[in-house]
């Protein structure tokens, strides 16, 4: 959380012996307060955009962390990793079918149905071309992933790979480029 406004308000109050309410509308101090407020709003908007953009990768890491913990924090075989990827790719299928069933015949698809369809197709395309995930076949990496607490910065220490549906494994870096 940005604190520019709080600091500016405190400095102005100190200068005016605690009376910040008696500012003229176009004074330097009121303009300074306004600039600080605008800056705080802008920084909060940028931070919210970043959190929204990073949320899918954090959810992906949490999903595979849960898969590792189910396995007793041991490395997974390639077939088990492929099964977990398949489970992740098809996580929205039930919801999509339910939304599709509730739609009356002859009506256009709802926004939610279109969104789910796009998510499913994007995940299937990514799975076919190379699914981006933490490397679950290396024991040291699995131990790192098991200690993941939900922060973006921790994921940089975990090794990531792209695993295609054919079984090709390519090392990758974090954060991903073009995902």
C-alpha positions in Angstrom: 0.0 0.0 0.0 1.3 3.4 -1.0 1.8 5.8 1.8 2.7 9.0 0.0 -0.5 10.8 1.1 0.0 9.8 4.8 3.5 11.1 4.8 2.6 14.3 3.0 -0.4 14.9 5.3 1.9 14.4 8.4 4.5 16.8 7.0 1.9 19.5 6.3 0.2 19.1 9.7 3.6 19.4 11.4 4.3 22.6 9.5 0.8 24.0 10.4 0.8 23.0 14.1 -1.6 20.1 13.5 -4.3 22.2 11.7 -4.6 20.7 8.2 -8.2 21.6 7.7 -7.5 25.4 7.1 -5.9 25.0 3.7 -6.8 27.3 0.8 -8.1 25.4 -2.2 -5.2 26.5 -4.5 -2.4 26.6 -2.0 0.9 24.8 -2.5 0.1 22.5 0.3 -3.3 21.5 -1.0 -1.8 20.9 -4.5 0.8 18.7 -2.8 -1.8 16.7 -1.0 -3.7 16.3 -4.3 -0.6 15.1 -6.1 0.1 12.6 -3.3 -3.5 11.3 -3.5 -3.3 10.9 -7.3 0.1 9.1 -7.0 -1.3 6.7 -4.3 -4.3 5.9 -6.5 -2.1 5.3 -9.6 0.2 3.0 -7.6 -2.7 1.0 -6.2 -4.2 0.6 -9.7 -0.9 -0.7 -11.0 -0.5 -3.1 -8.1 -4.1 -4.4 -8.6 -3.4 -5.0 -12.3 -0.2 -6.9 -11.4 -2.0 -9.0 -8.9 -4.7 -9.8 -11.4 -2.1 -10.8 -14.1 -0.1 -12.9 -11.6 -3.1 -14.8 -10.1 -3.3 -17.6 -12.7 0.3 -18.6 -12.2 0.0 -18.5 -8.5 -3.1 -20.7 -8.7 -1.2 -23.1 -11.0 1.7 -23.3 -8.6 -0.7 -23.9 -5.7 -2.4 -26.7 -7.7 0.8 -28.5 -8.3 2.0 -27.9 -4.8 -1.1 -29.7 -3.6 -0.4 -32.5 -6.0 3.1 -32.9 -4.6 1.8 -32.9 -1.0 -0.7 -35.6 -1.9 2.3 -37.7 -3.1 4.1 -37.2 0.2 6.5 -34.4 -1.1 8.2 -36.9 -3.4 9.1 -36.4 -7.0 6.5 -37.6 -9.5 7.0 -39.8 -12.5 6.3 -38.3 -16.0 3.0 -40.2 -16.4 1.8 -38.9 -13.0 2.7 -35.4 -14.0 0.9 -35.8 -17.3 -2.2 -37.0 -15.4 -2.1 -33.9 -13.1 -1.7 -31.6 -16.1 -4.7 -33.3 -17.7 -6.7 -32.8 -14.4 -5.7 -29.1 -14.4 -6.6 -28.6 -18.0 -10.1 -30.1 -17.5 -10.9 -28.5 -14.2 -13.5 -26.3 -15.8 -15.3 -29.0 -17.8 -18.0 -29.7 -15.2 -18.9 -26.0 -14.7 -18.9 -25.5 -18.5 -21.3 -28.4 -19.0 -23.6 -27.1 -16.2 -23.7 -23.6 -17.7 -24.4 -25.1 -21.1 -27.3 -27.2 -19.8 -29.0 -24.3 -18.0 -29.1 -22.2 -21.2 -32.4 -22.4 -23.0 -32.5 -23.8 -26.5 -32.0 -21.2 -29.2 -30.4 -18.6 -26.9 -26.9 -17.3 -27.4 -24.2 -18.4 -25.0 -23.7 -16.4 -21.9 -20.6 -14.4 -21.1 -19.6 -17.0 -18.5 -20.0 -19.8 -20.9 -17.9 -18.0 -23.5 -15.2 -17.3 -20.9 -15.1 -20.9 -19.8 -14.9 -22.1 -23.3 -12.0 -19.8 -24.0 -10.2 -20.9 -20.8 -10.6 -24.6 -21.7 -9.4 -24.1 -25.3 -6.4 -22.0 -24.2 -5.4 -24.7 -21.6 -5.8 -27.5 -24.1 -3.7 -25.6 -26.7 -1.0 -24.9 -24.1 -1.1 -28.6 -23.1 -0.6 -29.6 -26.7 2.2 -27.1 -27.4 4.0 -27.2 -24.0 2.4 -26.8 -20.6 4.2 -24.5 -18.2 4.6 -25.9 -14.7 7.1 -26.4 -11.9 9.5 -29.3 -12.5 7.9 -32.1 -10.5 10.4 -34.8 -11.5 13.3 -33.4 -9.5 13.3 -34.1 -5.8 15.1 -30.8 -4.8 12.6 -28.8 -6.8 9.6 -30.7 -5.3 11.0 -29.8 -1.8 11.2 -26.1 -2.8 7.6 -26.2 -4.2 6.3 -27.9 -1.0 7.4 -24.8 1.0 5.7 -22.4 -1.4 3.5 -20.0 0.7 1.7 -18.1 -2.0 4.1 -15.3 -2.9 5.2 -14.4 -6.3 8.9 -13.8 -5.3 9.3 -17.4 -4.0 8.4 -18.9 -7.4 11.6 -17.5 -8.9 13.7 -20.0 -6.9 11.6 -23.0 -8.3 12.7 -24.6 -11.6 10.0 -24.5 -14.3 9.6 -26.6 -17.4 7.4 -26.8 -20.4 5.9 -30.3 -20.9 4.1 -31.1 -24.1 1.4 -33.7 -24.5 3.9 -35.8 -26.5 6.2 -36.0 -23.4 8.9 -33.5 -24.5 10.3 -31.6 -21.6 12.0 -28.2 -22.1 13.5 -26.2 -19.3 11.9 -22.7 -18.9 12.4 -19.6 -16.9 10.2 -17.7 -14.4 8.3 -15.6 -15.1 7.1 -17.0 -18.4 7.5 -15.0 -21.6 4.3 -14.8 -23.8 2.1 -16.9 -21.6 
